[in-house]
Amino acid sequence: MSVAHGRPSAIPVSGRVQDLCSCQPGPGSPSLTFVVNSGRCGSTAFSDILRLHPRVLSLSEFFRCVGASAFAPGRYTGSQFWDLLAQPREHMTAILRYHLEPTEVIYQVNSHMGYGRRNGIPPILLITLPHLSTEPETLFDEINEFTVRLPEQALPDHFRALFAWLCQRSQCDAVVERSGASLATLTSLVRCFPEARFIHLYRDGRRVAVSMSRHIIFRLWMAVQSMIRSELPDSVLDECGSLVLSRTPPEPEELLAMSRYLRIDRLFQAMDLPADRRRRPVWSFGALWTAMVLNAAPVLEGLDAHRLLSLDFEDLVATPRAALSAIDRYLFADGTTDIDKWVAQSASILVSSRASWSDGLTQAERRRLELTCRPGMKWLYGASSSSRATASPEILQ
């Protein structure tokens, strides 16, 4: 298995809350690992694979949905922590109102359980809890009961307490959190969780950029990114979302009669985004990808070897047994996992395709995309970046 260039490789609610709270994890606490990535690199499928591991609590899009407020300084009561987990994000509610939720949102938006397109959906209900349970609302209520009893403490300690409780509830030994575009929050993750380890999942940047250019969240990020010079402009996105929520949206019947492309354009108009920001060329997403990779590079290089595993997504597709064995050894030193069973269960998630990243692009678009991705590709792949094939295995998102 190749390594990135220049780097190493149900229990009911019970027990004393205070036992799960400390500035550093105590003996017997679950290990904590973050899968950091650019987004659109097969990371969603990676979370689905981790969910099949019998000892892993797989948290999908937890910090991405909660947002940058998760890394705020200061001390918070249990009730304040719960509000962070439960208060719908404005930009996501705006996306829901325009029927534009990405495929990663697996909560049944039209389930009529009290949350939906009109009033929004709590961040942890969008993806994380449906990923963990077939009864996400029940788990949501249990988390409410647990978190409001937590003492006042810093947010990292609140998260440690919640993760430990979820692990105990699920009878797991390790927490692995994976959020799309988490390379942009890598510095905060390292600062807030000095005990954590990291898996850097990466992919050919040209493919990533093409996929980003078709994804509603990345298109929104790109539309506002240049205004504040930030890779993950959460606060501006929510400000734009608030504009949408203050206005009467088109009727559902009118929206559903529109193409998805037209609904996106209408949403951007409702956010008061200038026309020149609504449609960005594919190479601008290549520049975003390169910025994410190179900005994260010094932090990744500064991690001790035992705290970082770098994984090319193509290895996961091409040699799943070797890749999954390496991941298991990284997470657990005892070697008790039935690797053959895990590989067999994961087979349906990994699907190969020989489609080229350049399909549908003009020669000029291909050239400019290659140029904008070249610095990030060189850092990831070294000298081999210039000779990478134009067609390589694809992973289902």
C-alpha positions as CSV (number, residue, x, y, z in Angstrom):
1,M,0.0,0.0,0.0
2,S,1.4,3.4,-1.0
3,V,2.0,6.2,1.5
4,A,1.7,9.9,0.8
5,H,5.0,11.4,-0.3
6,G,7.1,12.6,2.7
7,R,5.0,11.2,5.5
8,P,4.6,8.0,7.6
9,S,2.6,5.9,7.1
10,A,-26.6,-1.1,23.7
11,I,-26.1,0.0,27.2
12,P,-28.8,2.2,28.8
13,V,-28.0,5.8,30.0
14,S,-26.4,5.3,33.4
15,G,-23.4,6.0,35.5
16,R,-21.9,9.1,37.0
17,V,-21.5,11.9,34.5
18,Q,-18.4,13.2,36.2
19,D,-16.6,9.9,35.5
20,L,-16.6,10.7,31.8
21,C,-15.2,14.2,32.1
22,S,-11.6,15.2,32.4
23,C,-9.1,17.5,30.7
24,Q,-7.4,14.4,29.2
25,P,-8.8,11.0,28.6
26,G,-8.3,8.6,31.5
27,P,-7.4,4.9,31.6
28,G,-9.9,2.9,29.7
29,S,-11.1,5.8,27.6
30,P,-11.8,5.0,23.9
31,S,-9.0,6.1,21.5
32,L,-9.8,9.0,19.3
33,T,-8.9,9.2,15.6
34,F,-9.8,11.8,13.0
35,V,-10.0,11.0,9.3
36,V,-8.9,14.3,7.7
37,N,-9.4,14.9,4.0
38,S,-10.3,17.5,1.4
39,G,-13.9,16.2,0.9
40,R,-15.1,14.5,-2.3
41,C,-12.4,11.9,-2.0
42,G,-14.4,8.9,-1.1
43,S,-14.5,9.8,2.6
44,T,-18.2,9.2,3.0
45,A,-17.7,5.6,1.8
46,F,-14.8,5.4,4.2
47,S,-17.1,6.2,7.1
48,D,-19.6,3.6,5.8
49,I,-16.7,1.0,5.9
50,L,-15.6,2.0,9.4
51,R,-19.2,1.6,10.6
52,L,-18.9,-2.1,9.7
53,H,-15.9,-2.6,12.0
54,P,-17.1,-4.3,15.2
55,R,-15.0,-2.2,17.5
56,V,-15.3,1.3,15.9
57,L,-17.7,4.0,16.7
58,S,-17.9,5.7,13.3
59,L,-18.9,9.4,13.5
60,S,-19.8,10.6,10.1
61,E,-19.7,14.4,9.4
62,F,-20.0,15.2,13.1
63,F,-17.8,18.3,13.3
64,R,-18.6,19.4,9.7
65,C,-22.3,19.6,10.7
66,V,-21.7,21.2,14.1
67,G,-19.5,23.8,12.4
68,A,-16.6,26.0,13.5
69,S,-18.3,26.8,16.8
70,A,-17.2,23.4,18.0
71,F,-13.7,24.8,18.4
72,A,-14.6,27.9,20.3
73,P,-12.7,28.7,23.5
74,G,-14.2,29.1,26.9
75,R,-16.3,27.0,29.2
76,Y,-19.8,25.8,28.5
77,T,-22.6,24.3,30.6
78,G,-24.2,21.1,29.6
79,S,-27.2,22.9,28.3
80,Q,-25.1,25.2,26.2
81,F,-23.2,22.2,24.8
82,W,-26.6,20.6,23.9
83,D,-27.6,23.8,22.1
84,L,-24.5,23.5,19.9
85,L,-25.5,20.0,18.9
86,A,-29.2,20.7,18.4
87,Q,-29.6,24.2,16.9
88,P,-30.2,23.9,13.1
89,R,-27.6,25.7,11.0
90,E,-29.1,28.5,8.8
91,H,-27.4,27.6,5.6
92,M,-28.4,23.9,5.8
93,T,-32.0,24.9,6.5
94,A,-31.9,27.2,3.4
95,I,-30.6,24.3,1.4
96,L,-33.4,22.1,2.7
97,R,-36.0,24.6,1.8
98,Y,-34.8,24.6,-1.8
99,H,-34.8,20.8,-1.9
100,L,-31.0,20.8,-2.5
101,E,-29.7,18.6,0.3
102,P,-26.6,16.6,-0.7
103,T,-26.7,12.9,-0.8
104,E,-24.7,12.8,2.4
105,V,-27.8,13.9,4.3
106,I,-29.3,10.6,5.3
107,Y,-31.9,11.8,7.8
108,Q,-35.4,11.3,6.4
109,V,-36.2,14.9,5.8
110,N,-39.8,14.3,5.0
111,S,-40.5,11.9,7.9
112,H,-42.7,14.5,9.7
113,M,-41.0,13.8,13.1
114,G,-40.8,17.5,14.0
115,Y,-37.8,18.4,12.0
116,G,-37.7,19.2,8.3
117,R,-37.5,21.7,5.6
118,R,-39.4,24.5,7.3
119,N,-37.7,24.6,10.7
120,G,-34.5,22.8,9.9
121,I,-32.8,19.7,11.3
122,P,-30.4,19.6,14.3
123,P,-26.8,19.2,13.1
124,I,-26.2,15.8,14.6
125,L,-29.4,14.5,13.1
126,L,-28.5,15.3,9.5
127,I,-25.9,12.6,9.1
128,T,-24.2,11.5,12.2
129,L,-27.1,9.8,14.2
130,P,-28.8,8.1,11.2
131,H,-25.3,6.7,10.4
132,L,-25.3,5.2,13.9
133,S,-28.9,4.1,14.5
134,T,-32.0,3.1,12.7
135,E,-33.9,5.2,15.4
136,P,-31.9,8.4,15.3
137,E,-34.6,10.5,17.1
138,T,-34.4,8.1,20.0
139,L,-30.7,8.4,20.2
140,F,-31.0,12.2,19.8
141,D,-33.2,12.3,22.9
142,E,-30.8,10.1,24.9
143,I,-27.9,12.4,24.0
144,N,-30.0,15.3,25.2
145,E,-30.6,13.6,28.5
146,F,-26.9,12.9,28.9
147,T,-25.4,16.2,27.8
148,V,-27.6,18.6,29.8
149,R,-26.2,16.9,33.0
150,L,-22.6,17.5,32.1
151,P,-20.7,20.0,34.2
152,E,-19.4,23.3,33.0
153,Q,-16.2,22.7,31.1
154,A,-14.3,23.4,27.8
155,L,-15.9,22.1,24.6
156,P,-13.2,19.5,24.0
157,D,-14.0,17.9,27.3
158,H,-17.7,17.9,26.5
159,F,-16.9,16.1,23.2
160,R,-14.7,13.6,25.0
161,A,-17.5,12.9,27.5
162,L,-20.1,12.4,24.7
163,F,-17.8,10.2,22.6
164,A,-17.0,8.0,25.7
165,W,-20.7,7.7,26.4
166,L,-21.5,6.8,22.8
167,C,-18.7,4.2,22.8
168,Q,-20.0,2.7,26.1
169,R,-23.5,2.6,24.7
170,S,-22.4,0.9,21.4
171,Q,-19.8,-1.3,23.2
172,C,-17.0,0.0,21.0
173,D,-13.3,0.6,21.8
174,A,-12.4,3.4,19.4
175,V,-13.9,6.6,18.1
176,V,-13.2,7.5,14.5
177,E,-14.6,10.9,13.3
178,R,-14.7,11.8,9.6
179,S,-15.9,15.0,8.2
180,G,-15.6,16.2,4.7
181,A,-13.1,19.0,4.1
182,S,-11.6,18.5,7.6
183,L,-8.1,19.4,6.3
184,A,-9.3,23.0,6.8
185,T,-9.9,22.4,10.5
186,L,-6.8,20.2,11.1
187,T,-5.1,22.9,13.2
188,S,-8.1,23.2,15.5
189,L,-8.4,19.4,15.8
190,V,-4.7,19.0,16.8
191,R,-5.0,21.9,19.3
192,C,-8.2,20.7,20.9
193,F,-7.4,17.0,21.0
194,P,-3.7,16.6,21.5
195,E,-4.2,12.9,22.3
196,A,-5.9,12.1,19.0
197,R,-4.4,10.3,16.0
198,F,-5.1,11.0,12.4
199,I,-5.7,9.2,9.1
200,H,-5.1,11.4,6.1
201,L,-7.3,10.2,3.3
202,Y,-6.4,11.7,-0.1
203,R,-7.2,11.4,-3.8
204,D,-6.1,12.8,-7.1
205,G,-6.9,16.5,-6.8
206,R,-8.2,16.8,-10.4
207,R,-10.9,14.2,-9.6
208,V,-11.6,16.0,-6.3
209,A,-12.0,19.3,-8.0
210,V,-14.4,18.0,-10.7
211,S,-16.5,16.4,-7.9
212,M,-16.5,19.6,-5.8
213,S,-17.7,21.6,-8.8
214,R,-20.9,19.6,-8.9
215,H,-21.6,19.6,-5.1
216,I,-23.9,22.2,-3.6
217,I,-21.9,22.7,-0.4
218,F,-18.6,23.2,-2.2
219,R,-20.3,25.5,-4.7
220,L,-21.6,27.6,-1.8
221,W,-18.2,27.6,-0.2
222,M,-16.6,28.7,-3.4
223,A,-19.2,31.5,-3.9
224,V,-18.3,33.1,-0.6
225,Q,-14.7,31.9,0.0
226,S,-13.0,34.8,-1.8
227,M,-15.0,37.4,0.2
228,I,-13.2,36.5,3.5
229,R,-10.2,34.5,2.3
230,S,-11.1,31.4,4.2
231,E,-11.3,27.8,3.1
232,L,-14.3,27.0,5.3
233,P,-16.4,30.2,5.7
234,D,-18.9,28.8,8.1
235,S,-20.1,32.1,9.6
236,V,-20.6,33.7,6.2
237,L,-22.5,30.7,4.9
238,D,-24.9,31.0,7.9
239,E,-25.3,34.7,7.3
240,C,-26.3,33.9,3.7
241,G,-28.6,31.2,4.9
242,S,-30.3,33.7,7.3
243,L,-31.1,35.9,4.3
244,V,-33.0,33.0,2.7
245,L,-34.9,32.2,5.9
246,S,-36.0,35.8,6.2
247,R,-37.7,35.5,2.8
248,T,-40.6,33.5,1.5
249,P,-39.3,30.7,-0.6
250,P,-41.0,29.5,-3.8
251,E,-43.8,27.0,-3.2
252,P,-42.7,23.4,-3.1
253,E,-44.6,22.5,-6.2
254,E,-42.8,25.3,-8.1
255,L,-39.4,24.2,-6.8
256,L,-39.9,20.6,-7.7
257,A,-40.9,21.6,-11.2
258,M,-37.5,23.2,-11.6
259,S,-34.3,21.5,-12.6
260,R,-31.7,21.1,-9.8
261,Y,-29.5,23.5,-11.7
262,L,-32.2,26.2,-11.6
263,R,-33.0,25.6,-7.9
264,I,-29.3,26.2,-7.1
265,D,-29.4,29.4,-9.1
266,R,-32.6,30.6,-7.3
267,L,-31.0,29.7,-3.9
268,F,-27.9,31.8,-4.7
269,Q,-30.1,34.7,-5.8
270,A,-31.9,34.5,-2.5
271,M,-28.6,34.6,-0.7
272,D,-27.8,37.9,-2.6
273,L,-24.7,36.3,-4.1
274,P,-23.5,38.2,-7.2
275,A,-24.0,36.5,-10.5
276,D,-20.3,36.1,-11.1
277,R,-20.0,34.0,-7.9
278,R,-22.7,31.6,-8.7
279,R,-20.9,29.7,-11.5
280,R,-17.2,29.1,-10.9
281,P,-14.9,27.3,-13.3
282,V,-13.7,23.8,-12.4
283,W,-10.1,25.0,-12.0
284,S,-11.1,27.3,-9.2
285,F,-12.1,24.2,-7.3
286,G,-8.7,22.8,-8.1
287,A,-7.1,25.9,-6.5
288,L,-9.3,25.4,-3.4
289,W,-8.1,21.8,-3.2
290,T,-4.5,22.7,-3.5
291,A,-4.9,25.4,-0.8
292,M,-6.4,22.9,1.6
293,V,-3.6,20.4,1.0
294,L,-0.7,22.8,1.2
295,N,-2.1,24.7,4.2
296,A,-2.5,21.4,6.1
297,A,0.9,20.1,5.0
298,P,3.0,21.6,7.8
299,V,0.6,20.3,10.4
300,L,0.6,16.8,9.0
301,E,4.4,16.9,8.7
302,G,4.6,18.0,12.3
303,L,2.7,15.0,13.7
304,D,4.7,12.2,15.2
305,A,4.9,9.1,13.0
306,H,2.7,7.0,15.4
307,R,-0.1,9.7,15.1
308,L,-0.5,9.7,11.3
309,L,-1.5,7.1,8.7
310,S,-1.7,8.4,5.1
311,L,-4.0,6.5,2.8
312,D,-4.5,7.0,-1.0
313,F,-8.1,6.2,-1.7
314,E,-7.1,4.2,-4.8
315,D,-5.3,1.7,-2.6
316,L,-8.6,1.2,-0.7
317,V,-10.3,0.3,-4.0
318,A,-7.5,-1.6,-5.6
319,T,-6.2,-3.6,-2.6
320,P,-8.9,-3.4,0.1
321,R,-7.5,-6.2,2.2
322,A,-4.1,-4.6,2.5
323,A,-5.5,-1.2,3.2
324,L,-8.1,-2.3,5.8
325,S,-5.5,-4.5,7.5
326,A,-3.2,-1.4,7.8
327,I,-6.1,0.6,9.2
328,D,-7.0,-2.0,11.7
329,R,-3.4,-2.4,12.9
330,Y,-3.2,1.4,13.2
331,L,-6.4,1.5,15.4
332,F,-5.9,-1.6,17.4
333,A,-2.6,-3.3,18.4
334,D,-4.1,-6.6,19.5
335,G,-4.9,-7.9,16.1
336,T,-8.2,-9.5,17.1
337,T,-10.3,-8.2,14.1
338,D,-11.7,-10.7,11.6
339,I,-10.2,-8.9,8.6
340,D,-11.6,-11.3,6.0
341,K,-15.2,-10.6,7.3
342,W,-14.6,-6.9,7.3
343,V,-13.2,-6.9,3.8
344,A,-16.2,-9.0,2.6
345,Q,-18.7,-6.7,4.2
346,S,-17.0,-3.7,2.6
347,A,-16.9,-5.1,-0.9
348,S,-20.3,-3.7,-1.9
349,I,-19.3,-0.1,-0.8
350,L,-16.1,-0.1,-3.0
351,V,-16.9,0.0,-6.7
352,S,-14.3,0.5,-9.5
353,S,-14.8,2.7,-12.5
354,R,-12.5,3.6,-15.3
355,A,-14.0,7.0,-16.0
356,S,-11.4,9.7,-16.5
357,W,-11.5,12.9,-14.4
358,S,-11.2,14.8,-17.7
359,D,-14.4,13.5,-19.2
360,G,-16.6,16.4,-20.4
361,L,-13.9,19.1,-20.0
362,T,-12.5,21.1,-22.8
363,Q,-8.8,21.0,-23.5
364,A,-8.4,24.5,-21.9
365,E,-10.3,23.4,-18.8
366,R,-8.2,20.3,-18.4
367,R,-5.0,22.3,-18.8
368,R,-5.9,24.9,-16.3
369,L,-7.2,22.3,-13.8
370,E,-3.9,20.4,-14.0
371,L,-2.0,23.6,-13.4
372,T,-4.0,24.6,-10.3
373,C,-3.7,21.1,-8.9
374,R,0.0,20.6,-9.7
375,P,1.4,22.0,-6.4
376,G,-0.9,19.9,-4.2
377,M,-0.3,16.8,-6.4
378,K,3.4,17.2,-6.1
379,W,3.3,17.4,-2.3
380,L,1.1,14.3,-2.1
381,Y,2.7,12.1,-4.8
382,G,6.2,13.6,-5.3
383,A,7.8,13.0,-8.7
384,S,5.2,10.5,-9.7
385,S,2.5,13.2,-9.7
386,S,3.4,14.2,-13.3
387,S,2.9,10.7,-14.7
388,R,-0.3,9.7,-12.9
389,A,-2.8,8.0,-15.2
390,T,-5.8,10.0,-16.4
391,A,-8.1,7.1,-15.5
392,S,-8.0,5.4,-12.1
393,P,-10.4,3.6,-9.8
394,E,-13.3,5.6,-8.5
395,I,-15.0,5.3,-5.2
396,L,-18.6,5.7,-4.5
397,Q,-19.3,8.8,-2.4
